[in-house]
């Protein structure tokens, strides 16, 4: 058993045997996930009161109490070494435990089974656990993401306690995590989960001003709108939210809400073409949250509630997501306002025609810019870029990234190297550059400069270190001008 925190991390090396045996790779899987507060059951015989949520629910009561008690002991023991930095992970041969204290005395624990190679030797099944293949930083980020997503739709743990005590908190945790944990496909997690960034859509100034004018007109006409966010092709163009709130809302939109509607459209089951409405211009707009049929006055609907600025004003808002073609706009309205079907029809008639025209203009301008830049050509390199200051993220490695799938254009071995380089970057504050040659002869380069990180994979097997360094300089000069400065 090996303990690890931010200061050190040790684990035994995995030995791979080269022999003619059948192998079966088993990806990392979620074994258990639980939330507890040690203050709720301080006396002997009250241990069960500490447990606020436990997955899997069918686990025996004594097993739940034992596992929570063990985690309590680990937290207390490790605090004797560094009280300021609580334990982040616990390494064992078979499992990896991750710890997160999002609010005072509230602990979230995620237990992940290490990847396994299942081999058949002489008619027997032999399991080899690959404990080195799991990156602490990736799965710690996944655990933190679980809390942020819960908080977006439910508010903080403390606020639930103030509303209705422990009982209300347990109900909310059960309702949310029972569904959310089913979307955690741990085999798809990688460096993008660490960054949890935002992909921004590139626009010329004139088109950007058209979008800004559209937002101003709508907010002036519908003066109850507090915040607006505008996206195109699942990329952000404008947001009135605070950066951290937009980061988690963007994650929800692009990995949960939007994919839910894209797949039926591709299958032809849900045409985006709107029917004619009396007294209304024909357009392609529709609500992704809220009423499904504006022509049915009896149809019941509700908008999801979200919580933002929880550290300051603690605002509860209605989330209205409206889409026309590839453009989506989010309107956030104070939750105390009662939204009626008549309001939805008025918003539809106001936003639908404008957003349809705007989406067409953006598409046309984007295609013109793409033809001029020639960006449709396949680049000779793959890269991931992230800016910590504005959370801007860009990847040519990921073909698709959702909770259920992470289709990448490179081998998992190379993704592991990217994660290792990122872990090295977190240990130093200075600018740094790391160049690695993988076993597959690919070159992997990581560069950290002024809150920006760039990771590049080059398929140049016969190049030497000097030639690779020159290629990176050319890349920075052409693709990331004025961002990186290499000697």
Long-range contacts (C-beta under 8 A, 24 or more apart in sequence): 1-90, 1-91, 1-92, 2-90, 2-91, 2-92, 3-74, 3-78, 3-87, 3-90, 3-91, 4-88, 4-89, 4-90, 4-91, 4-136, 5-78, 5-81, 5-82, 5-85, 5-86, 5-87, 5-88, 5-89, 6-85, 6-88, 7-82, 7-85, 9-89, 9-91, 9-136, 10-91, 11-91, 11-131, 11-132, 12-93, 12-131, 13-132, 14-128, 14-129, 14-130, 14-131, 14-132, 14-133, 16-117, 16-128, 21-119, 21-120, 21-121, 22-119, 22-120, 23-117, 23-118, 23-119, 24-117, 24-118, 24-119, 25-115, 25-116, 25-117, 25-118, 26-115, 26-116, 26-117, 26-118, 27-115, 27-186, 27-187, 28-112, 28-113, 28-114, 28-115, 28-133, 28-134, 28-186, 28-187, 29-112, 29-113, 29-186, 29-187, 30-55, 30-110, 30-111, 30-112, 30-113, 30-181, 30-184, 30-186, 31-95, 31-111, 31-112, 31-113, 32-56, 32-59, 32-67, 32-109, 32-110, 32-111, 33-108, 33-109, 33-110, 33-111, 33-146, 33-177, 33-181, 34-64, 34-67, 34-68, 34-108, 34-109, 35-106, 35-107, 35-108, 35-109, 35-173, 36-68, 36-71, 36-72, 36-106, 36-107, 36-109, 37-105, 37-106, 37-107, 38-72, 38-105, 38-107, 39-105, 40-166, 49-166, 52-106, 52-166, 52-169, 52-170, 52-173, 53-170, 53-173, 53-174, 53-177, 55-177, 55-178, 55-181, 67-109, 67-111, 68-109, 71-97, 71-99, 71-107, 71-109, 74-99, 75-99, 75-107, 88-136, 88-140, 89-136, 89-139, 89-140, 91-131, 92-131, 93-129, 93-131, 94-129, 96-131, 96-134, 96-136, 96-139, 98-136, 98-139, 98-140, 98-143, 100-140, 100-143, 100-144, 100-147, 102-144, 102-147, 102-151, 102-157, 103-156, 103-157, 103-158, 106-157, 108-143, 108-146, 108-147, 110-139, 110-142, 110-143, 110-146, 112-139, 112-186, 133-416, 135-416, 135-419, 135-420, 135-423, 136-423, 137-194, 137-419, 137-422, 137-423, 137-426, 138-189, 138-190, 138-191, 138-193, 138-194, 138-419, 139-186, 139-189, 141-193, 141-194, 141-196, 142-184, 142-186, 142-189, 142-193, 145-193, 145-196, 145-248, 145-251, 146-177, 146-180, 146-184, 148-248, 149-180, 149-248, 149-251, 149-252, 150-176, 150-177, 150-180, 151-248, 151-307, 151-310, 152-245, 152-248, 152-249, 152-252, 152-306, 152-307, 152-308, 153-304, 153-305, 153-306, 153-307, 154-307, 155-307, 155-310, 155-314, 155-316, 156-307, 156-310, 159-310, 159-314, 183-256, 183-403, 183-404, 184-403, 185-403, 185-404, 185-405, 185-406, 188-401, 188-403, 188-404, 188-405, 188-406, 189-406, 190-406, 190-408, 190-415, 190-418, 190-419, 191-384, 191-415, 191-418, 191-419, 191-422, 191-455, 192-384, 192-393, 192-395, 192-398, 192-401, 192-406, 194-419, 194-422, 195-386, 195-391, 195-393, 196-247, 196-248, 196-251, 196-391, 197-247, 197-386, 197-387, 197-391, 197-392, 197-393, 198-236, 198-246, 198-247, 198-250, 198-390, 198-391, 198-392, 198-393, 199-234, 199-235, 199-236, 199-254, 199-392, 199-393, 199-394, 200-235, 200-236, 200-237, 200-392, 201-231, 201-232, 201-233, 201-235, 201-236, 201-237, 202-366, 202-369, 203-237, 203-362, 203-365, 203-366, 204-365, 204-369, 206-365, 207-361, 207-362, 207-365, 208-237, 210-358, 210-361, 211-237, 211-238, 211-358, 211-362, 212-238, 214-354, 214-355, 214-358, 215-329, 217-354, 218-329, 218-331, 218-350, 218-351, 218-354, 221-350, 222-331, 222-347, 222-350, 224-333, 224-334, 224-337, 225-331, 225-332, 225-333, 226-315, 226-317, 226-332, 226-333, 226-334, 227-308, 227-317, 227-330, 227-331, 227-332, 228-329, 228-330, 228-331, 228-332, 229-329, 229-330, 229-332, 230-327, 230-328, 230-329, 230-330, 231-327, 231-328, 231-329, 231-330, 232-326, 232-327, 232-328, 232-359, 232-362, 233-326, 234-258, 241-308, 241-332, 242-308, 242-309, 243-390, 243-391, 245-308, 245-309, 247-391, 249-306, 249-319, 249-330, 253-321, 253-328, 253-330, 254-402, 255-401, 255-402, 255-403, 256-403, 257-288, 257-289, 257-321, 258-288, 258-328, 259-402, 261-288, 261-323, 272-323, 272-325, 274-352, 277-349, 280-348, 280-349, 280-352, 281-349, 281-352, 281-353, 283-324, 283-352, 283-353, 283-355, 283-356, 284-324, 284-325, 284-352, 284-356, 284-359, 285-322, 285-323, 285-324, 285-348, 285-351, 285-352, 285-353, 285-355, 285-356, 286-322, 286-323, 286-324, 286-352, 287-320, 287-321, 287-322, 287-344, 287-348, 288-321, 288-322, 288-323, 288-328, 289-319, 289-320, 289-321, 290-320, 290-321, 290-339, 290-344, 291-341, 291-344, 294-341, 294-344, 294-345, 294-348, 297-341, 299-341, 301-341, 301-344, 303-339, 305-335, 306-332, 308-332, 320-347, 322-347, 322-348, 322-351, 322-352, 322-355, 324-351, 324-352, 324-355, 324-356, 324-358, 324-359, 325-356, 325-359, 325-360, 325-363, 326-359, 326-362, 326-363, 327-355, 327-358, 327-359, 327-362, 329-355, 380-458, 380-459, 381-456, 381-457, 381-458, 381-459, 381-471, 381-475, 382-409, 382-410, 382-456, 382-457, 383-454, 383-455, 383-456, 383-457, 383-475, 383-479, 384-418, 384-454, 384-455, 385-452, 385-453, 385-454, 385-455, 385-480, 386-452, 386-453, 387-451, 387-452, 388-451, 388-452, 388-453, 389-451, 389-452, 397-457, 410-442, 410-457, 411-440, 413-438, 413-439, 413-440, 414-438, 414-440, 414-442, 414-444, 414-457, 417-444, 418-444, 418-446, 418-455, 418-457, 421-446, 421-455, 422-446, 422-453, 422-455, 425-453, 433-486, 435-465, 435-468, 435-469, 443-468, 445-472, 447-472, 447-476, 447-484, 447-486, 449-483, 449-484, 449-485, 452-483, 452-484, 454-480, 454-484
